[in-house]
Amino acid sequence: MIAAVTGNYYLVLAALLFTIGAIGLLVRRNVLVMFMCVELMLNAANLTFVTFARMLNDVGGQVIVFFTLVVAAAEVAVGLAIIVAIFRRRQGATADDVDVLKG
């Protein structure tokens, strides 16, 4: 018999995704990979909000996720513009190369 997937499975998955993102953010030096790790952490938090909203039969968590995704879309636009500006100056850009953007 196949076990039903409960909210605990989603919370464990969200914790695992957040941990992978946090470790990747701390270990990697490439700004693009760091940016993807931040997005992974953000999606793990969104999964947690949706899980609790479903477990509590409340729409509030899903509303928070909606606004979080709107903010994430704006973050992606600004963040990728900064990353492209860094990569135009240097080919192998790392997190330490942000000072290149100073006037």
Beta strands, then each sheet from edge to edge (+ up, - down):
end
